[in-house]
Amino acid sequence: MIDYALFYGTEQRDDLDIDFDISHIKALVVTHVHIDHVGCTPYLLGAGFKGPIIFSQAHGPIVAGHVGRCI
């Protein structure tokens, strides 16, 4: 999967439940760490995703901080 973003603006949703099967997802590739690209990562982990999250070395502390605050 490439990025897993929060909805914002007119695309906003009230619930953040994952409404698709995640069992086939092998990895999450983060292109960059804007909230509209990684905002739902904690929900993916909460739904049981156990695969690797792939991102650049520079983005590591930011991704870890975001996920850590949310779970």
DADA-V398105 format. One record per residue. RES is the residue in three letters. OMEGA is omega in degrees with one decimal (NA if undefined). NEAR is the number of other ideal C-beta (glycine too) atoms within 10 Angstrom. Layout:
res->RES omega->OMEGA near->NEAR
res->RES omega->OMEGA near->NEAR
//
This chain:
res->MET omega->177.0 near->15
res->ILE omega->-179.1 near->10
res->ASP omega->172.8 near->17
res->TYR omega->-163.5 near->22
res->ALA omega->168.3 near->14
res->LEU omega->171.3 near->17
res->PHE omega->176.5 near->13
res->TYR omega->-178.5 near->11
res->GLY omega->-178.0 near->6
res->THR omega->180.0 near->5
res->GLU omega->-174.2 near->9
res->GLN omega->176.6 near->8
res->ARG omega->177.7 near->10
res->ASP omega->179.0 near->5
res->ASP omega->180.0 near->6
res->LEU omega->176.8 near->13
res->ASP omega->177.5 near->8
res->ILE omega->-175.7 near->15
res->ASP omega->175.3 near->7
res->PHE omega->-178.5 near->8
res->ASP omega->-179.3 near->7
res->ILE omega->-174.3 near->15
res->SER omega->-178.6 near->7
res->HIS omega->-177.9 near->7
res->ILE omega->-177.8 near->14
res->LYS omega->-177.6 near->8
res->ALA omega->171.9 near->11
res->LEU omega->177.9 near->21
res->VAL omega->-179.2 near->13
res->VAL omega->-179.3 near->20
res->THR omega->173.6 near->13
res->HIS omega->-165.9 near->13
res->VAL omega->170.6 near->20
res->HIS omega->-176.2 near->12
res->ILE omega->178.5 near->11
res->ASP omega->174.6 near->14
res->HIS omega->-178.4 near->16
res->VAL omega->-172.0 near->25
res->GLY omega->-178.4 near->19
res->CYS omega->179.0 near->20
res->THR omega->178.3 near->23
res->PRO omega->178.5 near->17
res->TYR omega->176.5 near->16
res->LEU omega->177.6 near->19
res->LEU omega->178.8 near->17
res->GLY omega->178.4 near->14
res->ALA omega->175.7 near->12
res->GLY omega->178.6 near->9
res->PHE omega->-177.9 near->19
res->LYS omega->-176.6 near->7
res->GLY omega->178.9 near->13
res->PRO omega->171.5 near->10
res->ILE omega->-172.3 near->20
res->ILE omega->-179.9 near->13
res->PHE omega->-179.2 near->18
res->SER omega->179.0 near->12
res->GLN omega->-179.9 near->6
res->ALA omega->-178.3 near->9
res->HIS omega->-175.3 near->17
res->GLY omega->-178.8 near->13
res->PRO omega->-179.5 near->10
res->ILE omega->178.4 near->16
res->VAL omega->-179.3 near->18
res->ALA omega->179.1 near->12
res->GLY omega->179.9 near->11
res->HIS omega->-179.0 near->17
res->VAL omega->-179.2 near->15
res->GLY omega->178.8 near->9
res->ARG omega->-169.9 near->8
res->CYS omega->-177.8 near->13
res->ILE omega->NA near->10
//
